[in-house]
């Protein structure tokens, strides 16, 4: 019998909610782990002497590996009717991220970071599909809860991790030992393993398809199938831009935090201390962005009517782009409260690129009821896989091609053919102002792509 022909047995309501609750709680813990490396990036830069391009490369490869594994894991999950790969991925993430402190150079850090990112990625499509299956008619709302838990986990990871490392870094004589602080991440491992065990108990017997998936799919004609897949690919393309903006902002907020910390540092403050201060500021900004993503997602999950889904896919990114483009100006407009106002802008930027992601996941599962893990994997990891371009392009726009030691000669020659002003901008960069502005235009592009969603099909699927 083919996997697609098997039927799903949804547990009774109480059991379903308990299993979904465990899965959602585990998502919180997973995303705490997923943001450990990001929140500690300024500390790792100081500890390992990383170059700017290495920082951007680390973020880029992390998104590639995390994203690449998700459609693969989703296909395996649907094909063999198993949830085990999600739990295995989480355990791998626990081991690698908890041992980031053992890295002695960039290459070792890259291996640990990317393996951890792959483990985190393997968890997400399996868990998202599970919550959707257990939700019944409240799929959008429960997936929004799932998404919110991840965002809260990201906020917690971004704020708590730098503080924890700072606490673990302090010697009895008051001297900062950054390596000791990073090694303290091993205390995260036992907590993660407990939740991995709970996850295994909760999800390994939950099926992969809606109860009437077979009846629905056999009733589709060729036009209906093509329209549904076309809609999924439109959602996917828009999510590629959303996640690229997300990763670009992760990089840009890290740069902003380093600039802010060094500009406000007291005379004589050590490099390690400035790095920890920058990590703390970066954590606040990353957390604010997560608040916008999670808060916006849960509000839309509760209040968004199916008839307004398409217009929301178009307009929400545009509104978020306005917040992104304002960020580099805040220091000039409100120098005395730059951090607080930037945190508010970060919240709205998170709403702009993140609030519609759980809606896209729910809609994709409804468009492909017989391939719910694959639908989730495409909307999450499939899109996230290409988000590596975000920080790489942001760094090139900020510093220019001259900052990239491995730029091919033919690229330099092509840039030399451009008009003087444009050539100088490409070679020398346009700074944080230009990088934030370019990122805002990418977010607007996500809204423009969503304009091509077939409204009638979206309303019909969302009503079920």
Buried (B, 14 or more C-beta within 10 A) or exposed (E): EEBBEBEBEBBEEEEBBEBBBBBBBBBBBBBBBBBBBBBBBBBBBBBBEBEBBBBBBBBBBBBBBBBBBBBBBBBBBBBEBBBBBBBBBBBBBBBBBBBBBBBEEBEEBBEBBBBBBBBBBBBBBBBBBBBBBBBEEBBBBBBBBBBBBBBBBBBBBBBBBBBBBBEBBEEEEEEBEBEBBBBBBBEBBEBBBEBBEBBBEBBBEBBBBBBBBBEBBEEEEEEEEEBBEBBBEBBBBBBBBBBBBBBBBBBBBBBBBBBBBBEEBEEEEEEBBBBBBBBBBBBBBBBBBBBBBBBBBBBBBEEBEBEBBBBBBBBBBBBBBBBBBBBBEBBEEEEEEBBEBBBBBBBBBBBBBBBBBBBBBBBBBBBBBBBBBBBBBBBBBBBBBBBBBBBBBBBBBBBBBEBBEEBEEEEBEEBEEEEEEEEBBBBEBBBBBBBBBBBBEBBBBBBEBBEEBBEEBBBEBBEE
